Amino acid sequence: MFTTLLVIGGVLLGLVALLALIVSLSARPTPTRSTSARGAGWVADTGRSHPDAWAAPTAELPAVR
């Protein structure tokens, strides 16, 4: 009886430890450089603002790289 409880407790403890490991590895890393006033540091900084869907259309074509 005691051995059964010990095994069940060990399995539950192992599952909790595995869950904690998965959560810690899946967390978003903190940015290494300071974030700009425009947004978070993990967003690509292209130097251009986001196009406004309600703005009048322009003749400018996006650059092809």
Buried (B, 14 or more C-beta within 10 A) or exposed (E): EEEEEEEEEEEEEEEEEEEEEEEEEEEEEEEEEEEEEEEEEEEEEEEEEEEEEEEEEEEEEEEEE
